[in-house]
Structures are given as structure tokens and as C-alpha cells.
Amino acid sequence: MIYFFVGTTAELIKLFPIMVEMKNRNLDYEIISSGQNDIRNSSILQKFELKGPSLVLSDTSHKQTSLGLITWFIKTLLKGRKSIKNKYGKLKGKVLIVHGDTVSTLLGAMLGKLMGMTVCHVEAGLRSFNYLNPFPEELDRVLTSRLARVHFSPNEWASSNIKNKRNNNIIISSGENTLLDSLRLSKSVEVGNDYTPKGKPYFVFVIHRQENLFDTEFVKFMVSRCIQESEKTHCVLVLHELTRSKLDELGLLEELRRNINFTLIPRLEYIDFMRVLTSCEYLVTDGGSNQEEAYYMGKPCLILRTHTERTEGLGTNVVLSKKSHRLIDEFLMDPYKYKYDSKLNFSHPSKIIVDSLIEIEG
């Protein structure tokens, strides 16, 4: 029995290909949900006929503020061990998989370590080498690396960044990020709704990270630039809740809604959003996973961040803006020169991970 500790939808997106691979091999697993996001009714689990969480450690009503998240983390950590033991009994020596860089990643690793489980970290070793950017993601990754025994890194560069290479540690490169398998699988099922503008070449604009939204002048600049670009290429703007609130606060939301060169869409389920990305011309985004998705699709991509913990696409189809107006303008002057070959026919990292899990479990 393999146990997955899943806190957010983003984690599930990159873990479900491993679950699909296990299902195809008739290998059993359980999902423990931290409750940071409610994944119980996820369309991913439904479309691929995967198990839902057999245990949810907390409700999802906590406020997404720094203080609220810290309080939630402490409460869930204190009661989580008892809840897991009551549900599954003693789990010493069993395999627990955590993913990525969320507070739930760290929470799962801490609980697994306390219960004597073999903690396996998928997407291990990514580093920005700046503890405050992205925050708290960089700290989550570093601390999780100290708690995990097995590190599944997406490439050799990430493997080299894992500092606590003790003798009992196992570091395995899966060759690529499991997101590659997620993208491949997303093409095998029907979308719920098609949000792509009909008959219009378009680019996708995503700005949702707090460090960007707190920077009012940067938000105004990026909206202004995308309005200019939309006169050449239609713009699809993804309205995360924080994005919606900020644009409303600045008096820009209604202006963009009235702009015939813009299509405003809500944050979508993963499979629906992949349809939007697959058909777009290029991306302007502050999303880390969007960088990886663009890399595998070969799409030109401008990253609206000062640092990135990912290497995918840098120097080919991905430009790290460093929030420099000059670099942003240079990209938007001719985004098509960054178009690259698709890598969707690359390796299958989830198969490598499952092969390794079988050996680890013995």
C-alpha cells in the first residue's frame, strides 16, 4: 500500500499520473488530504476513475491569509498524527508520497517522519536559492528535503541541489516533471467547457501571485501592456479571485470586461485550462507550473517573476522577465521567435517513479 499526502489541486495535478500508472498495474494506494484545498470532487479523480481521499484532516474553511494558514498548519499538524493512526493503524515503514512546495507538502513530510514512514518527495530539488522568493515555497522545499528519505527529482540539476545527501537517502531523477504525463493524459479525455475564443489567435495572461498583486504599479503596467498587445493578438485573462479583487480595486475590471479584445475567464479545472493553453499563441504569466507547461508544449512564455526555481525552457522558449520593463517589451515585440518544438513525446516520468516505488517498498 502506497499513501499519497495531497493538500492542493496543484499537487493533485502532478501526482495523478502516478496514480493512473499504479491503477494500470493494479497497485493499491490511499489518498490522505490535508484539506488545504477540497479535492474530494475533483474532475481529475472522476475523469480518470481514481480513488478519492479516504481521510481529510481538516475542513477547507480557513482563510487564505498568512496568519490563517499558519494557524491551520499548527492545528492540522497537532491532530493529524492521531487521525491518521486511528484510520490506518501503525504505518511505520510504509511509503508516504508528498509533492512540490506547498505548506501541505511540509505538513505531510513532518507527519510522515513522526510516524516513521518512508517519506518520498516528488518534484524534489527545485531551488531559487532565495528563501524569500518565492515565499514560502522555497522554504517548504528546503525543509521537506531534510525530512524526506527518497527524492524524486525532475532532472539532474534538481538532483544536484539536494544538500542532505546522507547515506540512507535515495535520489532518483525521473528525467522530466510528472507534469509531462499530466499534459499527455489531459489530451485523452473530453473537456467540460471550451473557453477558447472562436476563430481568434490569442495569448493567455495570468497574474495572480501575491508579490505581484501587492505591486500596484507593476499590475497597472502589465495590464496596460497587455491592452496594447490585445490590439494585435486577442488576450485571454484568467481571473483568479485575488486577480479579480485587485483589478476591481484599481477600477480596471469593468474596463477590461468592455474591451472587445479581451476574454475574461474564471480559474478553470485543469483539463479545461490545458485546452486553453494548447490553442494559445503564447503565455504571459507568473505561474511556475505554466513555465513547465509552456516548455513541454513549446509555447513562447514570459514569466512575470524576479526568480524561478525551475530551469525548464530557460534560454529557449521561456524568458524570465525579472519584472524588467525592458525585458517585457523585448519579449512582446516578437514573442514568436521563442516558439520551440513540442516535447510531449518525451519520456514517461511517472513510470520511472512507480518502478522505483515498487523496489523501495520491497
C-alpha positions as CSV (number, residue, x, y, z in Angstrom):
1,M,0.0,0.0,0.0
2,I,1.3,3.4,-1.0
3,Y,0.0,6.6,0.7
4,F,-0.3,9.9,-1.1
5,F,-0.5,13.1,1.0
6,V,-2.3,15.7,-1.1
7,G,-3.0,19.2,0.0
8,T,-3.8,21.3,-3.0
9,T,-5.3,20.9,-6.5
10,A,-1.9,21.9,-7.9
11,E,-0.3,18.9,-6.1
12,L,-3.0,16.6,-7.4
13,I,-2.4,17.7,-11.0
14,K,1.2,16.5,-10.8
15,L,0.5,13.4,-8.7
16,F,-2.5,11.9,-10.6
17,P,-0.3,10.4,-13.4
18,I,1.4,8.3,-10.8
19,M,-1.9,7.2,-9.5
20,V,-3.0,6.3,-13.1
21,E,0.2,4.3,-13.6
22,M,-0.4,2.5,-10.3
23,K,-4.0,1.8,-11.3
24,N,-2.9,0.4,-14.6
25,R,-0.6,-2.0,-12.8
26,N,-3.2,-3.0,-10.2
27,L,-1.2,-1.4,-7.4
28,D,-3.2,-0.2,-4.4
29,Y,-2.9,3.3,-2.8
30,E,-4.7,5.6,-0.4
31,I,-5.0,9.4,-0.5
32,I,-4.8,11.4,2.7
33,S,-5.9,15.0,2.1
34,S,-4.7,17.8,4.3
35,G,-7.8,19.9,3.5
36,Q,-5.9,22.9,2.3
37,N,-7.9,22.6,-0.9
38,D,-11.1,20.5,-1.2
39,I,-10.1,17.8,-3.8
40,R,-12.9,15.4,-3.0
41,N,-14.9,16.3,-6.0
42,S,-12.0,16.9,-8.4
43,S,-12.9,16.3,-12.0
44,I,-9.4,14.8,-12.4
45,L,-10.3,12.0,-10.0
46,Q,-13.6,11.5,-11.7
47,K,-12.4,11.5,-15.3
48,F,-9.7,9.0,-14.7
49,E,-11.7,6.9,-12.3
50,L,-9.2,7.3,-9.4
51,K,-9.8,6.9,-5.7
52,G,-10.8,10.0,-3.7
53,P,-9.3,10.8,-0.3
54,S,-10.0,8.2,2.3
55,L,-9.1,10.7,5.1
56,V,-9.4,14.5,5.2
57,L,-7.5,16.0,8.1
58,S,-9.3,19.4,8.2
59,D,-12.0,21.5,6.6
60,T,-11.3,24.0,3.9
61,S,-12.9,27.0,5.6
62,H,-9.6,28.5,6.9
63,K,-8.8,32.0,5.5
64,Q,-6.0,32.2,2.9
65,T,-4.1,34.8,4.9
66,S,-0.6,34.2,6.2
67,L,-1.8,34.1,9.8
68,G,-4.8,31.9,8.9
69,L,-2.5,29.5,7.1
70,I,-0.1,29.3,10.0
71,T,-2.9,28.6,12.5
72,W,-4.4,26.0,10.2
73,F,-0.9,24.3,9.8
74,I,-0.3,24.0,13.5
75,K,-3.8,22.7,14.3
76,T,-3.7,20.2,11.5
77,L,-0.2,19.0,12.5
78,L,-1.2,18.5,16.1
79,K,-4.3,16.5,15.3
80,G,-3.1,14.9,12.1
81,R,-1.0,12.1,13.6
82,K,-3.8,10.8,15.8
83,S,-6.3,11.0,12.9
84,I,-4.1,9.1,10.6
85,K,-3.2,6.4,13.2
86,N,-6.9,6.0,14.1
87,K,-7.8,5.5,10.4
88,Y,-4.9,3.3,9.2
89,G,-3.2,1.9,12.3
90,K,0.6,1.9,12.6
91,L,2.3,2.9,9.4
92,K,5.9,2.6,10.4
93,G,8.0,1.7,7.3
94,K,5.1,2.4,4.9
95,V,5.7,4.8,1.9
96,L,4.2,8.3,2.0
97,I,4.4,10.5,-1.1
98,V,4.4,14.2,-0.9
99,H,4.7,16.7,-3.7
100,G,6.2,20.0,-4.5
101,D,6.4,23.1,-2.3
102,T,3.1,23.9,-0.6
103,V,2.6,24.2,3.2
104,S,0.8,20.8,2.8
105,T,4.0,19.3,1.4
106,L,5.9,20.3,4.5
107,L,2.9,19.2,6.7
108,G,2.8,15.8,5.1
109,A,6.6,15.3,5.4
110,M,6.5,16.2,9.1
111,L,3.6,13.8,9.8
112,G,5.2,11.0,7.8
113,K,8.5,11.5,9.7
114,L,6.8,11.5,13.1
115,M,5.0,8.2,12.2
116,G,8.2,6.5,11.0
117,M,7.1,6.3,7.4
118,T,9.4,6.4,4.3
119,V,8.8,10.0,3.0
120,C,9.1,10.3,-0.8
121,H,9.3,13.8,-2.2
122,V,8.1,14.1,-5.8
123,E,9.5,17.2,-7.7
124,A,12.4,17.4,-5.3
125,G,15.4,19.6,-5.6
126,L,14.0,22.7,-7.3
127,R,15.6,25.8,-6.0
128,S,15.5,29.6,-6.5
129,F,18.3,30.0,-3.9
130,N,16.4,32.8,-2.3
131,Y,14.4,31.9,0.8
132,L,12.1,34.9,0.4
133,N,11.3,34.4,-3.3
134,P,9.1,32.5,-3.9
135,F,7.9,32.6,-0.3
136,P,7.1,30.3,1.5
137,E,7.6,27.8,-1.4
138,E,11.4,27.9,-1.3
139,L,11.5,27.2,2.5
140,D,8.9,24.4,2.1
141,R,11.1,22.7,-0.4
142,V,14.3,23.0,1.6
143,L,12.7,21.8,4.8
144,T,10.9,18.9,3.0
145,S,14.3,17.8,1.6
146,R,15.6,17.5,5.1
147,L,12.6,15.3,6.1
148,A,12.4,13.0,3.1
149,R,14.4,9.9,2.6
150,V,13.5,9.4,-1.1
151,H,13.9,12.3,-3.5
152,F,12.3,12.1,-7.0
153,S,13.8,15.0,-8.9
154,P,12.7,16.0,-12.4
155,N,16.2,16.3,-13.7
156,E,19.9,16.0,-12.8
157,W,20.2,19.7,-12.0
158,A,17.5,19.3,-9.3
159,S,19.2,16.2,-8.0
160,S,22.4,18.2,-7.5
161,N,20.6,20.7,-5.4
162,I,19.6,18.2,-2.7
163,K,22.1,19.0,0.1
164,N,21.3,16.4,2.7
165,K,22.8,13.5,0.8
166,R,23.1,11.2,3.8
167,N,24.0,7.6,3.3
168,N,20.4,6.4,3.7
169,N,19.0,8.9,1.3
170,I,17.9,7.9,-2.2
171,I,17.9,10.4,-5.0
172,I,16.2,9.4,-8.3
173,S,15.9,11.5,-11.4
174,S,12.6,10.9,-13.3
175,G,14.1,12.6,-16.3
176,E,11.2,15.1,-16.6
177,N,8.5,16.5,-14.4
178,T,5.4,14.4,-14.0
179,L,3.5,17.4,-15.5
180,L,4.6,16.0,-18.8
181,D,2.4,12.9,-18.2
182,S,-0.4,15.1,-16.9
183,L,-0.4,17.1,-20.1
184,R,-0.4,13.9,-22.2
185,L,-3.2,12.4,-20.2
186,S,-5.3,15.6,-20.4
187,K,-5.5,15.2,-24.1
188,S,-7.1,11.8,-23.7
189,V,-10.3,13.0,-22.1
190,E,-13.1,15.4,-23.2
191,V,-13.2,18.9,-21.8
192,G,-16.2,20.1,-19.8
193,N,-16.4,23.6,-21.4
194,D,-14.4,25.2,-24.3
195,Y,-13.3,28.6,-23.2
196,T,-11.1,29.3,-26.3
197,P,-12.1,32.4,-28.3
198,K,-13.5,31.1,-31.6
199,G,-11.5,32.0,-34.7
200,K,-9.1,34.3,-33.0
201,P,-5.4,33.9,-32.4
202,Y,-4.9,34.7,-28.7
203,F,-2.4,34.8,-25.9
204,V,-3.0,33.9,-22.2
205,F,-2.4,36.4,-19.4
206,V,-2.1,35.2,-15.8
207,I,-1.1,37.5,-12.9
208,H,-2.1,36.0,-9.5
209,R,0.8,35.8,-7.2
210,Q,0.6,38.0,-4.1
211,E,4.0,39.5,-4.6
212,N,2.9,40.8,-8.0
213,L,-0.6,41.9,-6.9
214,F,0.8,43.9,-4.0
215,D,2.9,45.8,-6.5
216,T,0.2,48.1,-7.8
217,E,2.4,49.9,-10.3
218,F,3.5,46.6,-11.8
219,V,-0.1,45.4,-12.2
220,K,-1.0,48.7,-13.9
221,F,2.0,48.4,-16.2
222,M,1.2,44.8,-17.2
223,V,-2.5,45.5,-17.8
224,S,-1.5,48.5,-19.9
225,R,1.0,46.4,-22.0
226,C,-1.5,43.6,-22.5
227,I,-4.1,46.1,-23.6
228,Q,-1.6,47.2,-26.2
229,E,-0.8,43.7,-27.3
230,S,-4.5,42.8,-27.5
231,E,-4.8,45.1,-30.4
232,K,-2.6,42.7,-32.4
233,T,-3.5,39.4,-30.7
234,H,-6.6,38.7,-28.6
235,C,-6.0,38.4,-24.8
236,V,-7.5,35.7,-22.6
237,L,-7.2,36.9,-19.0
238,V,-7.5,34.3,-16.2
239,L,-9.4,35.8,-13.3
240,H,-8.2,34.2,-10.1
241,E,-10.0,35.6,-7.1
242,L,-7.1,37.6,-6.0
243,T,-6.7,39.0,-9.5
244,R,-10.3,39.9,-9.7
245,S,-10.2,41.7,-6.4
246,K,-7.1,43.7,-7.4
247,L,-8.4,44.7,-10.8
248,D,-11.7,45.8,-9.2
249,E,-9.8,47.8,-6.6
250,L,-7.9,49.6,-9.3
251,G,-11.0,50.3,-11.3
252,L,-9.7,48.2,-14.2
253,L,-12.1,45.2,-14.1
254,E,-15.0,46.8,-15.9
255,E,-12.7,48.4,-18.4
256,L,-11.3,45.0,-19.4
257,R,-14.8,43.4,-19.5
258,R,-15.9,46.1,-22.0
259,N,-12.7,45.6,-24.1
260,I,-13.6,43.6,-27.2
261,N,-10.0,42.4,-27.5
262,F,-10.2,40.7,-24.1
263,T,-11.9,37.5,-23.0
264,L,-12.1,37.1,-19.2
265,I,-12.3,33.5,-17.9
266,P,-12.5,32.1,-14.4
267,R,-9.9,29.9,-12.9
268,L,-10.6,26.6,-14.7
269,E,-10.4,22.9,-13.9
270,Y,-7.0,21.6,-15.1
271,I,-8.2,19.7,-18.2
272,D,-10.3,22.7,-19.4
273,F,-7.3,25.1,-18.9
274,M,-5.0,22.8,-20.8
275,R,-7.3,23.1,-23.8
276,V,-6.9,26.9,-23.5
277,L,-3.1,26.7,-23.3
278,T,-2.8,24.1,-26.1
279,S,-4.5,26.5,-28.5
280,C,-2.9,29.8,-27.5
281,E,-0.1,31.6,-29.3
282,Y,2.0,32.4,-26.2
283,L,1.8,33.0,-22.4
284,V,2.4,36.0,-20.2
285,T,2.2,34.5,-16.7
286,D,3.6,34.4,-13.1
287,G,2.6,30.8,-12.6
288,G,5.5,28.4,-12.0
289,S,3.7,25.3,-13.5
290,N,2.8,27.4,-16.5
291,Q,6.5,27.7,-17.2
292,E,6.8,23.9,-17.3
293,E,3.6,23.5,-19.4
294,A,4.9,26.0,-21.9
295,Y,8.2,24.2,-22.1
296,Y,6.6,20.9,-22.9
297,M,4.2,22.4,-25.4
298,G,7.0,24.6,-27.0
299,K,4.9,27.8,-26.4
300,P,6.7,31.2,-26.1
301,C,6.4,32.1,-22.4
302,L,7.1,35.3,-20.5
303,I,7.5,34.7,-16.7
304,L,6.4,37.7,-14.6
305,R,8.7,36.9,-11.7
306,T,12.1,38.0,-10.4
307,H,13.3,34.5,-9.6
308,T,12.3,31.0,-10.7
309,E,13.1,27.7,-9.1
310,R,12.6,25.9,-12.4
311,T,15.0,25.5,-15.3
312,E,12.6,24.2,-17.9
313,G,12.6,26.4,-21.1
314,L,15.1,29.0,-19.9
315,G,17.3,30.0,-22.8
316,T,14.9,28.5,-25.4
317,N,11.1,29.3,-25.2
318,V,10.9,30.9,-21.7
319,V,12.0,34.4,-20.8
320,L,12.3,35.3,-17.1
321,S,11.3,38.9,-17.0
322,K,12.8,39.8,-13.6
323,K,9.9,42.4,-13.8
324,S,12.1,44.5,-16.0
325,H,10.1,46.7,-18.4
326,R,12.8,46.4,-21.0
327,L,12.8,42.6,-21.0
328,I,9.0,42.5,-21.0
329,D,8.9,44.9,-24.0
330,E,11.6,42.8,-25.8
331,F,9.5,39.7,-25.5
332,L,6.3,41.3,-26.5
333,M,7.9,42.9,-29.5
334,D,8.2,39.4,-31.1
335,P,7.1,36.5,-28.9
336,Y,7.0,34.1,-31.9
337,K,10.8,34.0,-32.1
338,Y,10.7,32.0,-28.9
339,K,8.4,29.3,-30.4
340,Y,10.0,25.8,-29.9
341,D,9.4,22.2,-30.7
342,S,6.8,20.3,-28.5
343,K,8.3,17.8,-26.1
344,L,5.1,15.9,-25.4
345,N,6.6,12.7,-26.9
346,F,9.4,12.7,-24.3
347,S,9.8,10.1,-21.6
348,H,7.2,8.9,-19.1
349,P,8.5,10.1,-15.6
350,S,5.5,8.5,-13.8
351,K,6.6,5.1,-14.9
352,I,10.1,5.6,-13.6
353,I,8.7,6.7,-10.3
354,V,6.3,3.7,-9.9
355,D,9.1,1.3,-10.9
356,S,11.3,2.8,-8.1
357,L,8.4,2.8,-5.6
358,I,8.0,-1.0,-6.2
359,E,11.7,-1.5,-5.4
360,I,11.6,0.8,-2.4
361,E,8.5,-0.9,-0.9
362,G,10.3,-4.2,-1.4
